[in-house]
């Protein structure tokens, strides 16, 4: 035991210290050559994602937030200037389109200087509830003067259409599918119109100005079928079918500069470089777009237009992803 303490243990400690000292010298003065090379150059590479033009189906459905409204009241107007001599109806009464509301009497001069009496009956003009009827017997009225209002029992759905979505409805659809919140099953809303007020429409014109762009909101309007029960003020989802294209050539919308009629894609050449190529566009669904001319099936294009932010398809609202560039693992950022 004394020999081990005197000779064996000291020798073992000397060997351990020698190994540690050698390792420190190696790390400090003789670094690994491969690690030195790796510190100067990135181990990954930056590439731009590419996608092929493929055959697919595009359903161009435009979905809007809408509101249910009662149809506007129809004005009943006097057709003769004269005195109201009879009143046949009262406010709140249901009337048919040909229901007589009042009778007007007028004295009309003749060519010989005498006068003759002329009579005219004013009818409701539309079926509904006589919502306003302020005329009294003995009152004088003029031609075209409003004498009553008839509120029809019908409803409509309206929604606002953004300017860019108008490109997706160039085929002018005439109906839409409507789902009323908390209401009946989806139904077809007919008589669809898309209207934008003309510049200056609704302006007073007294100052000579055109009214600017304050009234330029584009509105979608359609009629609710009479057999569908709805109430004014309800919200609704309005789905307008802008067309469907089956078995057509498609690319992601992010790959195209432009989204309607014409565009430009960045075509991938055999050597990996790209060139701009004009293409003709068909319909799109907000994600993919139809290519009607300019590309062949299988040809590669950049997935994202250079300089434009990429959009992560997993986030419907749109989420930028490294500006359209994919960074491979190990690449310098």
Residue frames relative to the residue before (quaternion, step in Angstrom):
aa qw qx qy qz dx dy dz
X 1.0000 0.0000 0.0000 0.0000 0.00 0.00 0.00
X 0.6530 0.5203 -0.3170 0.4499 3.57 1.03 -0.75
X 0.6208 0.5353 -0.3408 0.4604 3.55 1.09 -0.71
X 0.6392 0.5300 -0.3337 0.4462 3.62 0.98 -0.85
X 0.6742 0.4895 -0.3006 0.4642 3.56 0.93 -0.87
X 0.7129 0.4758 -0.2653 0.4417 3.55 0.98 -0.81
X 0.8298 0.2203 -0.0962 0.5037 3.57 0.92 -0.85
X 0.7121 0.4924 -0.2977 0.4022 3.64 0.74 -1.00
X 0.7072 0.4711 -0.2820 0.4455 3.61 0.68 -1.05
X 0.6481 0.5049 -0.3439 0.4547 3.65 0.87 -0.80
X 0.6476 0.5175 -0.3333 0.4492 3.58 0.97 -0.82
X 0.6403 0.5246 -0.3286 0.4549 3.61 0.98 -0.86
X 0.6608 0.5030 -0.3113 0.4620 3.62 0.88 -0.85
X 0.6312 0.5323 -0.3331 0.4553 3.59 1.03 -0.79
X 0.6490 0.5114 -0.3195 0.4639 3.58 1.02 -0.82
X 0.6446 0.5239 -0.3242 0.4527 3.60 0.94 -0.89
X 0.6737 0.4918 -0.2996 0.4633 3.60 0.86 -0.95
X 0.6352 0.5358 -0.3345 0.4445 3.59 1.04 -0.75
X 0.6473 0.5124 -0.3156 0.4677 3.58 1.01 -0.84
X 0.6532 0.5081 -0.3174 0.4631 3.61 0.92 -0.87
X 0.6594 0.5083 -0.3121 0.4576 3.58 0.92 -0.91
X 0.6497 0.5189 -0.3211 0.4534 3.57 0.99 -0.81
X 0.6498 0.5182 -0.3187 0.4556 3.57 0.99 -0.82
X 0.6484 0.5165 -0.3219 0.4573 3.58 0.98 -0.82
X 0.6423 0.5126 -0.3250 0.4682 3.59 1.00 -0.83
X 0.6398 0.5330 -0.3248 0.4484 3.59 0.99 -0.85
X 0.6833 0.4829 -0.2896 0.4648 3.60 0.87 -0.93
X 0.7090 0.4856 -0.2688 0.4351 3.57 0.93 -0.93
X 0.8380 0.2425 -0.0820 0.4819 3.59 0.81 -0.92
X 0.7821 0.2505 -0.1465 0.5515 3.59 1.18 -0.31
X 0.0248 -0.8341 0.5510 0.0029 3.67 0.49 1.18
X 0.6101 -0.5670 0.4122 0.3692 3.53 -1.22 0.60
X 0.5052 -0.6867 0.4344 0.2906 3.62 -0.81 0.99
X 0.6407 0.5325 -0.3305 0.4435 3.62 0.97 -0.79
X 0.6568 0.5002 -0.3144 0.4685 3.58 1.01 -0.82
X 0.6276 0.5362 -0.3441 0.4475 3.58 1.06 -0.74
X 0.6522 0.5044 -0.3196 0.4669 3.55 0.97 -0.85
X 0.6634 0.5294 -0.3057 0.4315 3.61 0.96 -0.83
X 0.6295 0.5514 -0.3445 0.4255 3.59 1.12 -0.50
X 0.6863 0.4881 -0.2814 0.4600 3.60 1.22 -0.41
X 0.7907 0.2467 -0.1082 0.5497 3.58 1.12 -0.61
X 0.4940 -0.6457 0.4815 0.3272 3.64 -1.00 0.74
X 0.4329 -0.7180 0.4884 0.2421 3.55 -1.11 0.66
X 0.7152 0.3803 -0.2547 0.5282 3.59 1.23 -0.14
X 0.3133 -0.7299 0.5661 0.2206 3.57 -1.29 -0.25
X 0.4006 -0.6972 0.5475 0.2316 3.57 -1.24 0.59
X 0.0009 0.8022 -0.5962 0.0329 3.58 -0.73 1.03
X 0.3647 -0.6916 0.5739 0.2436 3.55 -1.25 0.47
X 0.4548 -0.7124 0.4541 0.2820 3.61 -0.71 1.01
X 0.1728 -0.7783 0.6001 0.0654 3.53 -1.08 0.85
X 0.1016 -0.7803 0.6145 0.0570 3.57 -1.17 0.62
X 0.3955 -0.7032 0.5275 0.2661 3.59 -1.10 0.61
X 0.4892 -0.5897 0.5381 0.3513 3.53 -1.27 0.37
X 0.0277 -0.8256 0.5618 -0.0444 3.57 -0.65 1.13
X 0.5250 -0.6043 0.4923 0.3419 3.54 -1.29 0.36
X 0.1646 0.7888 -0.5757 0.1390 3.56 -0.99 0.82
X 0.4448 -0.6551 0.5385 0.2880 3.52 -1.37 -0.10
X 0.1126 -0.7880 0.6040 0.0396 3.57 -0.90 0.95
X 0.1090 -0.7703 0.6273 0.0350 3.55 -0.79 1.08
X 0.1973 -0.8181 0.5358 0.0687 3.55 -0.39 1.27
X 0.1451 0.7853 -0.5812 0.1563 3.57 0.17 1.31
X 0.1755 -0.7722 0.6057 0.0780 3.57 -0.75 1.09
X 0.1206 -0.8063 0.5786 0.0246 3.59 -0.61 1.16
X 0.0520 -0.8148 0.5763 -0.0356 3.57 -0.74 1.15
X 0.4315 -0.6422 0.5592 0.2978 3.54 -1.28 0.41
X 0.0316 -0.8347 0.5490 -0.0275 3.58 -0.65 1.12
X 0.2935 -0.7296 0.5927 0.1739 3.52 -1.40 0.10
X 0.3827 -0.6968 0.5581 0.2378 3.57 -1.08 0.79
X 0.0307 -0.7998 0.5990 -0.0248 3.57 -0.90 0.99
X 0.4695 -0.6102 0.5438 0.3340 3.54 -1.22 0.49
X 0.5308 -0.6236 0.4595 0.3437 3.57 -1.01 0.77
X 0.5970 -0.6006 0.4048 0.3449 3.54 -1.11 0.75
X 0.5420 -0.6182 0.4654 0.3278 3.56 -1.13 0.70
X 0.3601 -0.7143 0.5646 0.2033 3.55 -1.19 0.69
X 0.3488 -0.7550 0.5201 0.1942 3.55 -0.77 1.04
X 0.2445 -0.7185 0.6319 0.1572 3.56 -1.08 0.84
X 0.0917 -0.8388 0.5366 -0.0070 3.58 -0.64 1.12
X 0.5499 -0.6166 0.4591 0.3265 3.54 -1.16 0.71
X 0.2455 -0.7843 0.5569 0.1203 3.55 -1.00 0.85
X 0.7520 0.2504 -0.1593 0.5885 3.58 1.32 0.06
X 0.3690 -0.7028 0.5595 0.2384 3.57 -1.04 0.76
X 0.4343 0.6859 -0.4873 0.3217 3.54 -0.59 1.13
X 0.6729 -0.4908 0.3899 0.3929 3.53 -1.31 -0.47
X 0.4061 -0.6781 0.5552 0.2590 3.56 -1.03 0.84
X 0.1025 -0.8346 0.5408 0.0224 3.58 -0.54 1.19
X 0.7915 0.1054 -0.0768 0.5971 3.58 1.19 -0.39
X 0.1328 -0.7505 0.6423 0.0806 3.55 -1.18 0.70
X 0.1976 -0.8340 0.5112 0.0632 3.55 -0.65 1.15
X 0.7771 0.2958 -0.1464 0.5358 3.62 1.19 -0.34
X 0.2432 -0.7503 0.5934 0.1605 3.56 -1.33 0.06
X 0.6230 -0.5469 0.4064 0.3842 3.56 -1.18 0.58
X 0.7558 0.3429 -0.2812 0.4819 3.56 -0.99 0.90
X 0.5694 0.6055 -0.3714 0.4138 3.57 1.27 -0.20
X 0.4260 -0.6598 0.5494 0.2852 3.58 -1.14 0.66
X 0.0353 -0.8094 0.5860 -0.0176 3.58 -0.85 0.96
X 0.3866 -0.6629 0.5837 0.2652 3.51 -1.29 0.48
X 0.6990 -0.4757 0.3141 0.4318 3.56 -1.25 0.29
X 0.7588 0.3673 -0.2053 0.4972 3.62 1.05 -0.72
X 0.3730 0.7302 -0.4947 0.2881 3.62 1.20 0.29
X 0.3848 -0.7150 0.5320 0.2403 3.59 -0.87 0.96
X 0.2494 -0.7797 0.5608 0.1241 3.57 -0.90 0.99
X 0.7950 -0.1337 0.1287 0.5775 3.57 0.91 -0.88
X 0.3047 -0.7253 0.5844 0.1989 3.53 -1.37 0.23
X 0.1958 -0.7789 0.5911 0.0751 3.54 -1.00 0.96
X 0.1592 -0.7636 0.6214 0.0737 3.55 -1.09 0.87
X 0.0190 0.7979 -0.6013 0.0376 3.55 -0.96 0.89
X 0.3340 -0.7000 0.5945 0.2122 3.57 -1.19 0.67
X 0.1089 -0.8185 0.5641 0.0098 3.55 -0.53 1.23
X 0.4045 -0.7257 0.4949 0.2546 3.65 -0.72 1.00
X 0.3165 -0.7283 0.5793 0.1839 3.53 -1.15 0.78
X 0.6833 -0.4939 0.3472 0.4106 3.56 -1.28 0.23
X 0.6969 0.4653 -0.2790 0.4690 3.61 1.09 -0.64
X 0.6420 -0.5487 0.3241 0.4263 3.59 1.22 0.17
X 0.5846 0.5531 -0.3852 0.4516 3.58 1.21 -0.20
X 0.3563 -0.7144 0.5541 0.2360 3.58 -1.29 0.06
X 0.1480 -0.7577 0.6282 0.0965 3.51 -1.26 0.50
X 0.4622 -0.6870 0.4937 0.2658 3.53 -1.18 0.55
X 0.1051 -0.7824 0.6131 0.0311 3.54 -0.99 0.96
X 0.1689 -0.7943 0.5799 0.0655 3.57 -1.00 0.88
X 0.0066 0.7860 -0.6182 0.0046 3.54 -1.17 0.62
X 0.2300 -0.7508 0.6046 0.1337 3.55 -1.03 0.86
X 0.2431 -0.7498 0.5984 0.1433 3.58 -0.96 0.88
X 0.1848 -0.7922 0.5756 0.0833 3.59 -0.77 1.07
X 0.6809 -0.5136 0.3386 0.3974 3.55 -1.29 0.39
X 0.3174 -0.7821 0.4853 0.2284 3.59 0.97 -0.79
X 0.7848 0.0310 -0.0257 0.6185 3.60 1.26 -0.32
X 0.4754 -0.6569 0.5009 0.3027 3.55 -1.19 0.53
X 0.4265 0.6895 -0.5058 0.2948 3.56 -0.97 0.82
X 0.6450 -0.4889 0.4039 0.4264 3.52 -1.27 -0.44
X 0.4073 -0.6937 0.5370 0.2539 3.56 -0.88 0.95
X 0.1425 -0.8620 0.4838 0.0505 3.55 0.14 1.33
X 0.7887 0.0722 -0.0467 0.6088 3.60 1.16 -0.51
X 0.1508 0.7786 -0.5920 0.1436 3.56 -0.85 1.02
X 0.0326 0.8750 -0.4803 0.0503 3.60 0.46 1.22
X 0.4833 0.7061 -0.4215 0.3003 3.61 1.26 -0.12
X 0.1769 -0.7793 0.5967 0.0732 3.58 -1.12 0.85
X 0.5856 -0.5460 0.4559 0.3887 3.56 -1.24 0.46
X 0.7569 0.3327 -0.2742 0.4912 3.57 -0.93 0.96
X 0.5486 0.6173 -0.3957 0.4016 3.57 1.25 -0.24
X 0.3473 -0.7173 0.5668 0.2091 3.56 -1.09 0.80
X 0.0587 -0.7962 0.6021 0.0058 3.59 -0.90 0.93
X 0.3432 -0.7221 0.5675 0.1968 3.53 -1.32 0.46
X 0.6399 -0.5109 0.3980 0.4136 3.55 -1.24 0.39
X 0.8076 0.2461 -0.2018 0.4965 3.58 -0.86 0.98
X 0.5027 0.6517 -0.4347 0.3656 3.59 1.21 -0.11
X 0.4465 -0.6924 0.5010 0.2650 3.55 -0.97 0.89
X 0.1090 -0.8211 0.5596 0.0270 3.55 -0.74 1.11
X 0.8121 -0.0055 0.0047 0.5834 3.60 1.22 -0.16
X 0.2524 -0.7393 0.6032 0.1609 3.57 -1.35 0.27
X 0.1499 -0.7771 0.6076 0.0663 3.56 -0.95 0.95
X 0.2222 -0.7774 0.5789 0.1053 3.58 -0.67 1.17
X 0.2967 -0.7724 0.5287 0.1893 3.62 -0.47 1.12
X 0.5156 -0.6642 0.4491 0.3020 3.62 -1.17 0.50
X 0.5496 0.6406 -0.3689 0.3893 3.58 1.28 0.19
X 0.2541 -0.7669 0.5779 0.1156 3.53 -1.33 0.48
X 0.1617 -0.7642 0.6144 0.1117 3.52 -1.32 0.29
X 0.3031 -0.7114 0.5975 0.2119 3.54 -1.32 0.25
X 0.0620 -0.7959 0.6020 0.0171 3.56 -0.89 0.94
X 0.0035 -0.7742 0.6329 -0.0077 3.55 -1.22 0.59
X 0.4306 -0.6823 0.5289 0.2633 3.55 -1.24 0.51
X 0.1868 -0.7854 0.5862 0.0683 3.56 -0.93 0.98
X 0.3707 -0.7359 0.5218 0.2206 3.58 -0.68 1.09
X 0.6433 -0.5626 0.3439 0.3890 3.62 -1.06 0.63
X 0.6813 0.5036 -0.3177 0.4257 3.62 0.87 -0.85
X 0.6377 0.5281 -0.3347 0.4499 3.60 1.12 -0.56
X 0.5322 0.6308 -0.4147 0.3832 3.59 1.18 -0.33
X 0.5773 0.5813 -0.3765 0.4325 3.60 1.17 -0.52
X 0.6809 0.4860 -0.2918 0.4637 3.59 1.12 -0.60
X 0.7292 0.3793 -0.2285 0.5217 3.61 1.27 -0.10
X 0.2266 0.8084 -0.5124 0.1804 3.56 1.06 0.73
X 0.6211 0.5540 -0.3482 0.4313 3.60 1.21 -0.33
X 0.3746 -0.7796 0.4421 0.2375 3.60 1.34 0.13
X 0.0292 -0.8180 0.5745 -0.0050 3.64 0.42 1.13
X 0.3444 -0.7687 0.5138 0.1630 3.57 -1.16 0.65
X 0.7781 0.1999 -0.1473 0.5770 3.59 1.25 0.05
X 0.1539 -0.7725 0.6100 0.0866 3.55 -1.31 0.32
X 0.3980 -0.6664 0.5629 0.2841 3.55 -1.28 0.34
X 0.1253 -0.8139 0.5671 0.0178 3.56 -0.82 1.05
X 0.0834 -0.7566 0.6468 0.0479 3.54 -1.01 0.90
X 0.2217 -0.7903 0.5613 0.1059 3.58 -0.42 1.25
X 0.4986 -0.6633 0.4715 0.2985 3.56 -0.88 0.96
X 0.8380 0.0780 -0.0979 0.5312 3.57 -0.68 1.13
X 0.6014 0.5944 -0.3434 0.4088 3.58 1.25 0.17
X 0.7785 -0.3311 0.2444 0.4738 3.58 -1.24 -0.45
X 0.7244 -0.3858 0.3221 0.4718 3.55 -1.34 -0.11
X 0.6574 -0.5034 0.3603 0.4297 3.61 -1.15 0.45
X 0.0763 -0.7948 0.6020 0.0087 3.56 -1.02 0.84
X 0.5167 -0.6265 0.4897 0.3173 3.53 -1.32 0.38
X 0.2030 -0.7601 0.6125 0.0761 3.53 -0.83 1.12
X 0.1960 -0.8372 0.5058 0.0704 3.59 -0.48 1.20
X 0.7520 0.3997 -0.2862 0.4392 3.53 -1.37 0.06
X 0.1848 0.8266 -0.5132 0.1385 3.58 1.08 0.72
X 0.0010 -0.7766 0.6299 -0.0130 3.55 -0.97 0.94
X 0.1700 -0.7434 0.6386 0.1032 3.54 -1.20 0.67
X 0.0434 0.8376 -0.5361 0.0960 3.56 -0.37 1.25
X 0.0950 -0.7513 0.6510 0.0521 3.52 -1.20 0.74
X 0.4513 -0.6965 0.4723 0.2970 3.64 -0.65 1.01
X 0.4941 -0.6448 0.4963 0.3062 3.55 -1.07 0.75
X 0.6149 -0.5442 0.4139 0.3930 3.55 -1.16 0.57
X 0.8041 0.2541 -0.2107 0.4944 3.56 -0.83 1.01
X 0.4931 0.6599 -0.4418 0.3554 3.59 1.22 -0.22
X 0.8072 0.2536 -0.2058 0.4918 3.57 -0.88 0.98
X 0.5543 0.5937 -0.4157 0.4092 3.59 1.23 -0.09
X 0.5874 -0.6136 0.4046 0.3388 3.52 -1.13 0.64
X 0.3095 -0.7928 0.4760 0.2216 3.53 1.13 -0.67
X 0.4898 0.6929 -0.4305 0.3076 3.57 1.21 -0.10
X 0.7327 0.3972 -0.2416 0.4969 3.58 1.10 -0.62
X 0.5511 -0.6513 0.3782 0.3592 3.57 1.28 0.17
X 0.5527 0.6069 -0.4108 0.3968 3.60 1.22 0.02
X 0.5487 -0.6556 0.4290 0.2916 3.53 -1.24 0.57
X 0.5688 -0.6138 0.3877 0.3865 3.57 1.21 -0.14
X 0.4157 -0.7405 0.4558 0.2665 3.61 1.28 0.01
X 0.6804 -0.4827 0.3761 0.4033 3.53 -1.17 -0.73
X 0.3362 0.7929 -0.4657 0.2035 3.57 1.23 0.20
X 0.7718 0.3286 -0.1904 0.5099 3.61 1.09 -0.60
X 0.4086 0.7600 -0.4267 0.2711 3.60 1.17 0.56
X 0.3869 0.7332 -0.4862 0.2761 3.62 1.19 0.20
X 0.3127 -0.7480 0.5587 0.1749 3.56 -0.86 1.00
X 0.1303 -0.8187 0.5591 0.0139 3.57 -0.82 1.06
X 0.2503 -0.7230 0.6268 0.1477 3.52 -1.12 0.84
X 0.0134 -0.8076 0.5866 -0.0590 3.56 -0.85 1.02
X 0.1246 0.7823 -0.6057 0.0750 3.59 -0.96 0.86
X 0.4999 -0.6841 0.4629 0.2606 3.56 -1.22 0.58
X 0.3804 -0.6973 0.5637 0.2263 3.55 -1.03 0.88
X 0.4992 -0.6554 0.4636 0.3262 3.64 -0.83 0.89
X 0.5967 -0.6163 0.3882 0.3368 3.57 -1.03 0.81
X 0.6892 0.4980 -0.2943 0.4363 3.60 1.05 -0.68
X 0.6109 0.5381 -0.3539 0.4604 3.62 1.26 -0.14
X 0.2961 -0.7686 0.5448 0.1574 3.57 -0.79 1.05
X 0.1320 0.7669 -0.6143 0.1304 3.55 -0.70 1.16
X 0.2560 -0.7505 0.5869 0.1637 3.54 -1.32 0.17
X 0.5752 -0.6035 0.4288 0.3479 3.54 -1.07 0.77
X 0.7545 0.3775 -0.2907 0.4513 3.55 -1.01 0.88
X 0.5247 0.6269 -0.4209 0.3931 3.60 1.22 -0.25
X 0.3723 -0.6980 0.5597 0.2467 3.57 -1.15 0.60
X 0.0680 -0.8037 0.5911 -0.0004 3.55 -1.19 0.53
X 0.3476 -0.6710 0.6063 0.2479 3.50 -1.37 0.38
X 0.1498 -0.7949 0.5864 0.0428 3.55 -0.74 1.12
X 0.0786 -0.8020 0.5921 0.0087 3.58 -0.60 1.16
X 0.0986 -0.7995 0.5924 0.0075 3.54 -0.59 1.21
X 0.3001 -0.7616 0.5515 0.1605 3.56 -0.67 1.12
X 0.1591 -0.8190 0.5484 0.0573 3.54 -0.47 1.24
X 0.7366 -0.3720 0.2204 0.5200 3.58 1.25 0.18
X 0.1810 -0.7572 0.6166 0.1174 3.55 -1.31 0.37
X 0.1015 -0.7789 0.6178 0.0369 3.56 -0.99 0.90
X 0.1259 -0.8177 0.5611 0.0264 3.59 -0.59 1.17
X 0.8493 0.1083 -0.1093 0.5049 3.55 -1.17 0.78
X 0.4330 0.6777 -0.4726 0.3605 3.56 0.90 0.98
X 0.5769 -0.5832 0.4455 0.3586 3.55 -1.27 0.40
X 0.0061 -0.8208 0.5690 -0.0493 3.58 -0.79 1.03
X 0.0456 -0.7336 0.6745 0.0701 3.52 -1.37 0.41
X 0.6201 -0.5212 0.3984 0.4302 3.62 -1.17 0.30
X 0.5655 -0.6073 0.4398 0.3436 3.55 -1.09 0.71
X 0.6082 0.5725 -0.3499 0.4241 3.60 1.16 -0.59
X 0.6446 0.5439 -0.3217 0.4303 3.60 1.22 -0.39
X 0.7086 0.4555 -0.2318 0.4864 3.58 1.28 -0.23
X 0.2980 -0.6794 0.6372 0.2087 3.53 -1.10 0.78
X 0.7248 0.2596 -0.2435 0.5899 3.55 -0.38 1.27
X 0.1686 -0.8112 0.5559 0.0668 3.55 -1.14 0.65
X 0.7765 0.2557 -0.1491 0.5563 3.61 1.22 -0.12
X 0.8647 0.1135 -0.1303 0.4716 3.52 -1.05 0.98
X 0.8077 -0.0857 0.0756 0.5784 3.65 0.59 -1.07
X 0.0400 0.8018 -0.5950 0.0402 3.55 -1.19 0.53
X 0.3191 -0.7086 0.5918 0.2142 3.53 -1.38 -0.05
X 0.1055 -0.7667 0.6299 0.0651 3.56 -1.01 0.89
X 0.4039 -0.6786 0.5533 0.2650 3.57 -1.30 0.39
X 0.2151 -0.8208 0.5254 0.0633 3.51 -0.10 1.43
X 0.3442 -0.7461 0.5384 0.1870 3.59 -0.91 0.98
X 0.2951 -0.7678 0.5510 0.1408 3.58 -0.70 1.17
X 0.6919 -0.4937 0.3172 0.4206 3.64 -1.21 0.36
X 0.7030 0.4596 -0.2829 0.4632 3.62 1.04 -0.66
X 0.6265 -0.5655 0.3281 0.4243 3.59 1.30 0.13
X 0.5761 0.5608 -0.3944 0.4451 3.60 1.20 -0.22
X 0.3440 -0.7441 0.5370 0.1990 3.58 -1.26 0.20
X 0.1021 -0.7585 0.6369 0.0925 3.51 -1.32 0.38
X 0.5027 -0.6368 0.4857 0.3255 3.57 -1.13 0.60
X 0.0283 -0.7940 0.6073 -0.0071 3.54 -0.96 0.92
X 0.3706 -0.7273 0.5282 0.2338 3.63 -0.74 1.00
X 0.0639 -0.7871 0.6133 0.0151 3.56 -1.07 0.79
X 0.3603 -0.6873 0.5820 0.2428 3.53 -1.30 0.43
X 0.2485 -0.8106 0.5228 0.0881 3.54 -0.79 1.08
X 0.2719 -0.7180 0.6164 0.1751 3.52 -1.26 0.64
X 0.7885 -0.2555 0.2066 0.5199 3.56 -0.96 -0.84
X 0.1335 -0.7657 0.6188 0.1138 3.56 -1.29 0.31
X 0.3522 -0.7421 0.5367 0.1928 3.54 -1.26 0.48
X 0.6527 -0.5072 0.3061 0.4722 3.55 1.26 0.35
X 0.7346 0.3256 -0.2112 0.5565 3.60 1.27 -0.24
X 0.7919 0.0933 -0.0217 0.6031 3.57 0.88 -1.01
X 0.2065 -0.7717 0.5910 0.1121 3.55 -1.23 0.50
X 0.4696 -0.6690 0.5074 0.2728 3.56 -1.11 0.75
X 0.1905 -0.7516 0.6222 0.1078 3.57 -1.00 0.89
X 0.1570 -0.8215 0.5437 0.0701 3.59 -0.47 1.15
X 0.7981 0.0030 0.0033 0.6025 3.60 1.21 -0.36
X 0.6860 0.5002 -0.3561 0.3904 3.57 -1.11 0.71
X 0.7798 0.1815 -0.1182 0.5874 3.62 1.22 -0.35
X 0.2611 -0.7284 0.6078 0.1784 3.52 -1.29 0.45
X 0.6514 -0.5290 0.3693 0.3992 3.55 -1.18 0.53
X 0.7984 0.2886 -0.2365 0.4726 3.56 -0.96 0.96
X 0.5407 0.6111 -0.4225 0.3946 3.62 1.14 -0.31
X 0.3867 -0.7522 0.4995 0.1876 3.55 -1.01 0.92
X 0.0214 -0.7583 0.6514 0.0113 3.53 -1.17 0.77
X 0.5947 -0.5337 0.4400 0.4098 3.57 -1.23 0.31
X 0.4880 -0.6841 0.4601 0.2867 3.58 -0.91 0.91
X 0.7840 0.1896 -0.0959 0.5832 3.57 1.13 -0.64
X 0.4970 -0.6356 0.5015 0.3122 3.55 -0.97 0.87
X 0.5114 -0.6623 0.4382 0.3282 3.63 -0.74 0.96
X 0.7965 0.2744 -0.2267 0.4888 3.55 -0.89 1.00
X 0.6513 0.4839 -0.3238 0.4867 3.58 1.23 -0.32
X 0.5116 -0.6438 0.4570 0.3390 3.64 -1.01 0.68
X 0.4237 -0.6815 0.5352 0.2640 3.53 -1.02 0.82
X 0.2580 -0.7452 0.5936 0.1606 3.54 -1.28 0.40
X 0.3705 -0.7180 0.5478 0.2169 3.54 -0.80 1.03
X 0.3956 -0.7495 0.4720 0.2426 3.65 -0.52 1.11
X 0.5995 0.5691 -0.3673 0.4264 3.60 1.20 -0.31
X 0.7054 0.3626 -0.2432 0.5585 3.56 1.30 -0.14
X 0.3230 -0.7965 0.4736 0.1924 3.63 -0.06 1.28
X 0.6678 0.5106 -0.3159 0.4400 3.59 1.04 -0.61
X 0.5530 -0.6139 0.3934 0.4032 3.53 1.28 -0.22
X 0.1076 0.7842 -0.6019 0.1052 3.57 -0.73 1.10
X 0.4126 -0.7195 0.4910 0.2664 3.64 -0.57 1.07
X 0.0992 -0.7866 0.6083 0.0377 3.57 -1.08 0.79
X 0.8136 -0.2846 0.1505 0.4841 3.59 -0.13 1.32
X 0.6188 -0.6041 0.3431 0.3666 3.59 0.99 0.80
X 0.7082 -0.4676 0.2741 0.4524 3.59 1.10 0.60
X 0.6491 0.4869 -0.3247 0.4860 3.61 1.25 0.08
X 0.2799 -0.7485 0.5780 0.1655 3.57 -0.90 0.94
X 0.1919 -0.7836 0.5834 0.0932 3.59 -0.76 1.02
X 0.3285 -0.7660 0.5217 0.1821 3.57 -0.57 1.16
X 0.6493 -0.5447 0.3671 0.3833 3.55 -1.19 0.62
X 0.7817 0.3089 -0.2475 0.4819 3.54 -0.90 0.95
X 0.5447 0.6317 -0.4036 0.3760 3.58 1.25 -0.21
X 0.5364 -0.6021 0.4796 0.3459 3.53 -1.22 0.55
X 0.2489 -0.7789 0.5626 0.1218 3.61 -0.87 0.96
